[in-house]
């Protein structure tokens, strides 16, 4: 922890209690929730997936295929995790897959790896809506949220990789709600959609966002790419009152542990690569202490 952060924490311990009371009173009188980044994200996610549908039905050849493997105006795009699964199943490096993943790798390297989850993945949108129903039921004490060890996601990443190698079959691709929903939107639904509904049922009544938080290896793969991304969410300690609204809305609240009072190691902290860049915390923060920025440049509007 830097000396300037220690000084800031000491000062906050003396002042934040009264300031926080004043902030909460102000928010009660002026209750205006911003949904700027959420609306942008929903519009982008829906537009990307509709491009697949329009390209297929009208044969305009703009964005062909599905999210696991596609072609955008001649550029091949292969999902990184899907390519890995296929190469493990075939037990050799497939040159065409490597070329296809190059474009995707560079794109998500610039945009932040796990941005794929919140800005493109169709299951994420359904899970976000299911989460609202889950929180509604929790608030009325009709269900309780069961937390699971998030280390399971790393274990599942290894399990799916081993299964692909051992069986010669891309087991994960058969059950991935991302691929199932993408293909269902484009080519029509099949029985696999029942599996997606079962996952949503589990998340509504048992564990909030369970698939994304504890199972899906796609997010883990893209999270590694996000380590090097210049696009990030930045936390500024000085203006924060630690009211906790940001952590309540976050899909992966462990990435926001630095906003807890006394935790920040510096006065400005970049949120970690497991962040999905969904913008919910930026919208929720009443003091503007969380912002999007490009490393080395100014914050994004």
C-alpha positions in Angstrom: 0.0 0.0 0.0 1.5 3.4 -1.0 2.0 6.1 1.5 -0.4 8.4 -0.3 -3.1 5.7 -0.1 -2.4 5.2 3.7 -2.8 9.0 4.2 -6.1 8.9 2.3 -7.4 5.9 4.2 -6.6 7.7 7.5 -8.3 10.9 6.4 -11.4 8.9 5.3 -11.7 7.2 8.7 -12.2 10.6 10.2 -14.6 12.1 7.6 -16.4 9.4 5.7 -19.1 8.5 8.3 -20.8 12.0 8.2 -20.2 12.3 4.5 -21.8 9.0 3.8 -24.9 9.9 5.8 -25.1 13.1 3.8 -24.7 11.2 0.5 -27.4 8.7 1.4 -29.8 11.5 2.4 -29.1 13.3 -0.9 -29.7 10.1 -2.9 -33.0 9.6 -1.2 -34.1 13.1 -2.2 -32.6 12.8 -5.7 -33.0 9.2 -6.6 -31.8 9.0 -10.3 -30.1 5.8 -11.4 -28.0 6.0 -14.5 -28.2 3.2 -17.0 -26.0 4.8 -19.7 -23.4 2.0 -20.0 -26.0 -0.8 -19.5 -28.1 0.6 -22.4 -25.1 0.9 -24.7 -24.0 -2.7 -23.8 -27.5 -4.1 -24.4 -27.8 -2.3 -27.7 -24.3 -3.6 -28.8 -25.0 -7.2 -27.7 -28.4 -7.3 -29.5 -27.0 -5.7 -32.6 -24.1 -8.1 -32.9 -26.3 -11.2 -32.6 -28.9 -9.8 -35.0 -26.1 -9.3 -37.6 -25.7 -13.1 -37.6 -29.4 -13.6 -38.1 -29.7 -11.0 -40.8 -26.7 -12.2 -42.7 -28.0 -15.8 -42.7 -31.7 -15.1 -43.5 -31.0 -12.5 -46.2 -27.7 -14.0 -47.4 -25.8 -10.7 -47.3 -22.6 -12.3 -46.1 -21.7 -9.6 -43.6 -21.3 -11.8 -40.5 -21.6 -15.5 -41.3 -21.5 -18.5 -39.0 -22.1 -18.3 -35.2 -20.2 -16.9 -32.2 -18.0 -20.0 -31.9 -16.7 -19.6 -35.5 -17.6 -16.9 -38.0 -16.4 -14.7 -40.9 -16.8 -10.9 -40.9 -16.5 -9.4 -44.3 -13.9 -12.0 -45.2 -12.0 -12.0 -41.9 -12.2 -15.3 -40.1 -13.1 -15.1 -36.4 -12.7 -18.1 -34.2 -13.5 -18.1 -30.5 -10.3 -18.7 -28.5 -11.7 -21.3 -26.2 -13.5 -23.1 -29.0 -10.3 -23.2 -31.1 -8.4 -24.6 -28.1 -11.1 -27.3 -27.5 -11.0 -28.4 -31.2 -7.2 -28.6 -31.3 -7.1 -30.6 -28.1 -9.7 -33.0 -29.5 -7.7 -33.4 -32.7 -4.4 -33.5 -30.8 -2.6 -31.2 -33.2 -2.4 -27.5 -34.1 -4.8 -26.6 -36.9 -3.3 -23.7 -38.9 -6.7 -22.3 -40.1 -7.9 -22.1 -36.5 -4.7 -20.3 -35.4 -5.2 -17.7 -38.2 -8.9 -17.3 -37.2 -8.1 -16.8 -33.5 -5.5 -14.1 -34.4 -8.1 -11.5 -35.3 -10.2 -12.3 -32.3 -7.2 -12.2 -30.0 -6.1 -8.8 -31.2 -9.7 -7.5 -31.0 -10.3 -8.6 -27.4 -6.7 -7.6 -26.4 -7.7 -4.0 -27.3 -11.2 -4.1 -25.9 -10.5 -6.1 -22.7 -10.9 -9.9 -22.9 -14.0 -10.4 -20.7 -15.8 -7.6 -22.6 -16.9 -10.5 -24.8 -19.0 -11.9 -21.9 -21.1 -8.8 -21.2 -21.0 -7.1 -24.7 -21.5 -10.0 -27.0 -22.5 -13.3 -25.3 -26.3 -13.8 -25.6 -26.4 -16.0 -22.5 -25.1 -13.1 -20.4 -28.1 -11.0 -21.3 -30.6 -13.8 -20.4 -28.7 -14.4 -17.1 -28.8 -10.7 -16.4 -32.5 -10.7 -16.7 -32.8 -13.9 -14.7 -30.7 -12.3 -12.0 -33.3 -9.6 -11.6 -35.9 -12.2 -10.9 -33.6 -14.0 -8.5 -33.0 -10.8 -6.5 -36.7 -10.1 -6.4 -37.3 -13.5 -4.9 -34.4 -13.1 -2.5 -35.7 -9.8 -1.3 -39.0 -11.5 -0.4 -37.1 -14.4 1.2 -38.7 -16.9 -1.2 -35.2 -18.2 -2.1 -31.7 -17.7 -0.8 -28.5 -17.2 -2.9 -26.1 -20.1 -2.6 -22.5 -18.9 -3.0 -20.1 -21.5 -4.6 -16.3 -21.4 -4.6 -15.3 -19.5 -7.7 -12.1 -21.6 -7.9 -14.4 -24.2 -9.5 -14.2 -22.3 -12.8 -10.5 -23.0 -13.0 -11.2 -26.7 -12.2 -13.9 -26.8 -15.0 -11.5 -25.2 -17.5 -9.1 -28.1 -16.8 -11.8 -30.7 -16.9 -13.2 -29.6 -20.2 -9.7 -29.5 -21.7 -8.9 -33.0 -20.5 -12.3 -34.3 -21.8 -11.6 -32.9 -25.2 -8.1 -34.5 -25.3 -9.3 -37.8 -23.9 -12.5 -38.3 -25.9 -11.6 -36.5 -29.2 -14.9 -34.6 -28.8 -15.5 -31.0 -27.9 -17.6 -31.8 -24.8 -17.8 -28.2 -23.7 -19.1 -26.9 -27.1 -22.0 -29.4 -26.8 -23.2 -27.8 -23.5 -22.0 -24.2 -23.9 -25.1 -21.9 -23.6 -23.2 -19.3 -25.6 -22.9 -21.6 -28.6 -26.4 -23.1 -28.2 -28.1 -19.7 -28.1 -26.1 -18.3 -30.9 -27.0 -21.2 -33.2 -30.6 -21.2 -32.0 -31.0 -17.6 -33.0 -29.5 -18.1 -36.4 -30.7 -21.6 -37.5 -33.6 -22.2 -35.2 -33.9 -23.7 -31.7 -33.4 -27.4 -30.9 -33.6 -29.6 -27.8 -30.3 -28.1 -26.5 -32.3 -25.0 -25.6 -33.8 -27.0 -22.8 -30.4 -27.2 -21.2 -30.1 -23.4 -21.3 -33.5 -23.1 -19.6 -32.4 -25.5 -16.9 -29.3 -23.3 -16.3 -31.5 -20.2 -16.0 -33.9 -22.1 -13.6 -30.9 -23.0 -11.4 -29.7 -19.4 -11.4 -33.1 -18.0 -10.6 -33.9 -20.3 -7.7 -30.5 -21.5 -6.3 -27.4 -19.6 -7.2 -27.1 -16.1 -8.8 -25.1 -16.1 -12.1 -23.8 -19.6 -11.4 -22.7 -20.5 -14.9 -20.7 -17.4 -15.6 -19.2 -17.2 -12.1 -18.4 -20.8 -11.4 -18.3 -22.9 -14.6 -17.8 -21.2 -17.9 -14.2 -21.5 -19.2 -14.8 -18.9 -21.9 -14.6 -16.1 -19.4 -11.5 -17.5 -17.8 -9.8 -17.7 -21.3 -10.7 -14.2 -22.2 -9.7 -13.0 -18.7 -6.1 -14.0 -19.5 -6.2 -11.9 -22.6 -7.6 -9.0 -20.6 -4.5 -8.8 -18.4 -2.8 -6.9 -21.2 -5.8 -4.8 -22.3 -5.5 -1.0 -22.3 -9.2 -0.6 -21.8 -10.2 -0.9 -18.2 -12.3 0.3 -15.3 -10.4 2.6 -13.0 -11.1 3.2 -9.4 -10.3 6.6 -7.8 -10.1 6.4 -4.0 -10.4 10.1 -3.1 -14.1 10.6 -4.0 -15.3 7.2 -2.9 -17.7 7.0 0.1 -17.6 3.1 0.1 -21.4 2.8 0.1 -21.1 -0.5 -1.7 -23.6 0.0 -4.5 -21.0 -1.0 -7.1 -20.4 -4.4 -5.6 -24.1 -5.1 -5.3 -24.5 -5.0 -9.1 -21.2 -6.5 -10.1 -21.3 -9.9 -11.9 -17.8 -10.7 -10.4 -17.7 -8.7 -7.1 -14.3 -10.0 -6.1 -12.8 -7.7 -8.7 -14.1 -4.7 -6.7 -12.6 -5.7 -3.3 -10.3 -2.7 -3.7 -13.3 -0.4 -3.2 -14.0 -1.7 0.3 -12.9 0.8 2.9 -9.2 0.5 3.7 -8.5 -2.0 0.9 -7.2 0.2 -1.9 -3.4 -0.1 -2.4 -3.2 3.2 -4.2 -5.2 6.3 -4.8 -6.0 5.1 -8.3 -6.4 1.4 -9.1 -7.1 -0.4 -12.3 -9.8 -3.1 -11.8 -8.5 -6.6 -12.6 -8.7 -8.6 -15.8 -11.6 -10.7 -14.6 -13.8 -7.6 -14.9 -16.3 -8.0 -17.7 -16.3 -4.2 -18.4 -20.1 -4.3 -18.2 -20.3 -0.8 -16.8 -22.9 -1.6 -14.2 -20.6 -0.4 -11.4 -19.8 2.8 -13.3 -23.5 3.5 -13.7 -24.2 2.6 -10.0 -21.4 4.7 -8.5 -22.9 8.0 -7.2 -19.6 9.8 -6.9 -18.0 8.9 -10.2 -15.2 7.1 -8.5 -15.4 4.3 -11.1 -14.8 5.2 -14.7 -13.9 3.6 -18.0 -10.5 4.7 -19.4 -7.9 3.7 -21.9 -4.5 3.2 -20.2 -2.4 6.3 -20.8 -5.3 8.3 -22.2 -8.2 10.1 -20.6 -11.4 8.5 -19.3 -14.2 7.5 -21.7 -17.5 9.4 -21.7 
